Amino acid sequence: MRTTPDLVHTSAKPPQLVARCIDSKWEDARVLWGSNDVDTKQVDAGIRVTQRFGGDLHLVALVAAHDTGSQTQLWTYKTMGRLKQVDDIKRCQ
C-alpha cells in the first residue's frame, strides 16, 4: 500500500460510526462486471474498509481516532474518473 493517501477527511464522529457508514454505502455500489466485495477489519492503525471489484483492489479507507473524532484516509487503485465512493466518504463524515 502506498504511504500517502489520495484524500484525507476529519470528522467529529467516532471511527466506528464513520467506518460502518462507508461499508454500508460501498456495499450498495453498482457493479457492471464481476463482484463487489467490501471488507471491514479492525487493524492496529484503526478500521480498514476495502472494496474490490472482480477480485481487484480498487479502494482502501482507513478510519482512525483523531482528536475528539476521527480521520479518514482514502487510497484509490484501478479507478477511472470520479467515483461515487469518494463522495460517500465525504457524506459519512
ZATITOR-310862 format. One record per residue: x, y, z of N, C-alpha, C, CB in turn; residue in one letter. Coordinates in pm, whole numbers, plus 50000, padded with zeros to 5 digits. Glycine has a CB too. Layout:
BEGIN
XYZXYZXYZXYZa/...
***
This chain:
BEGIN
500854988150000500005000050000500895012350000499035000150123m/500505022249922501235035049920501125041550058500685044549809r/502105049950091502085056250223501295069250226503505058850269t/501165075950112500445088750108499035086650053501215099050022t/498005090050131496635088150083496265098349975495645089250200p/495275094949896494765103849792493835114549849494035095949684d/493245111649963492255120550022492255118650173490835117949963l/492095129550249492015128850395490875137750442493375133150462v/490025132150529488925139850588488925137750739487555135550528h/488485147750813488305146250957486835147850990489175156551036t/486455142251104485055142351144484955142951296484315129951090s/483845147951344483565147751488482985134251530482605159151526a/482615125951432482015112851461483105102851500481225107551338k/482745092751582483725082551620484065073651500483175073851735p/485265067751500485705059551387484745048151351487055053951417p/484175041651452483285030351426482065034551344482835023851557q/481515046151375480335051151304480675054751160479755063351376l/481815061251139482235065051004482525052550920483495074251009v/483255043050976483595030750903482345022850867484545021950985a/481395021950958480135014850931479365021550817479255014451059r/479355034750816478685042250710479355039650575478715057450742c/480685040250570481415037750446481135023650396482935039850466i/481215013850485480954999950450479564998450388481094990850573d/478595004350452477205003250404477035009350265476255010150503s/477585021150245477455027950116478225020550006477955042350126k/479415015550038480195008349937479544995049901481615006049987w/478884988649998478164976149970477074978349865477544970450100e/476504990349863475404993549770475894997949632474545004349830d/477204998249610477745002949482477314993649368479295003749487a/476964999749256476594991949138477854987049068475715000249041r/477844974649027478984968748958478514963548823479634957349043v/479204967748718478824963648583479484950448543479174974448483l/480544946648612481224934048583481704927948714482424936348485w/481794914948719482334908148836481504910248961483734912848860g/482194910249073481534911449202482024923849276481774898849286s/481224928249370481574939449458481814933549597480434950449461n/483054933049638483404927449768483914938449859484454916249754d/483204940749970483594950850068483944943550197482454961350091v/485074947250255485544940750377485934951450478486744931350348d/485484950050600485834959250708486564951450816484564966450766t/487714956650856488554949350952489224958951048489604941050878k/489254955251175489994962851276491484959751258489504959351422q/492304970151243493754968551231494414977551336494254972251086v/495714976251353496424984151455496214999151437497914981051450d/496165003651311496055018051282494625023351288496625020851146a/493625014651301492225019051305491315008651243492055032351232g/490365013151163489425004151095489645005650946487935007351135i/489934994550879490204994750736489004989250659491484986650703r/488534997050561487454992750473488044991750333486225002750477v/487904980050271488414978150136487274974650042489504967250133t/487434978549917486454975049814487194969149695485604987349772q/486744957249655487304950349539486194948149438487964936749580r/486524950349312485614947349202486234935849124485364959849110f/485494924949111486004913449037487324908349092486174916948894g/487544909749222488764905049286489904915049287489224892749220g/489814925849209490874935949203490624946949306490964941949062d/491654950349382491554961049482491354974549414492814961349572l/490304981749455490024994949397490145006149500488644995149337h/489655003849622489645014549723490015009049861488265021149729l/490755017249936491065014150076490815026850157492545009150092v/489975025650260489755036650354490245032250491488245040850358a/491015040650555491475037950691490875048650780493045037750700l/490055044450876489385053650968489995051751106487825051350970v/490535062451163491225061651292490765072851384492755062251273a/490935070551514490635080851612491555092751589490785075451757a/490985104851603491755117051579491125128151662491775120851426h/491905134151750491405144551841490135139651909491135157851763d/489005146451889487755142451954486825135051858487045154652011t/487345130751744486515123851645487325113551570485885133651548g/487355114951438488075105351356488685111951233487145094151314s/489605104751172490205109051047490105097350949491695113651067q/489675100350827489565090150723490575093150614488125089650664t/491375083250582492345084250473491875074750364493815080950521q/491925079250239491475071150126492585069350025490255077450060l/492805056849983493715053449875492885047649762494825043449921w/493145051949639492415046849524493375039049434491735058349445t/492885028049380493635019449289492705015749173494185006549362y/493255014549055492495009848939491155016948923492254995048950k/491155030048932489915037548917490005046748796489615045749043t/488835049548739488765058748626487685069048655488485051048492m/488045081748643487055092248663486645094048808485845089448580g/485615101848826485105104748960484255093149010484285117748960r/484475089249132483765078049190482725082549291484745068449256l/481575076149288480545078449389481095075149528479285069949359k/481985065149535482525060949663483355071849730483375048549645q/483975080549651484715091849709483725101549773485575099049600v/482615104049707481575112349765480985106049890480475114949664d/480875092649890480365085550008481245088250130480285070449980d/482555088850109483485091850219483115105250281484965092050169i/482895115150196482535128650245481215128450320482465138650128k/480235121350266478895120750330478955114050467477915113150239r/479855104750483479925097150609480605104750721480655084050586c/481235115850689481945123550791480945130550880482905133650726q/
***
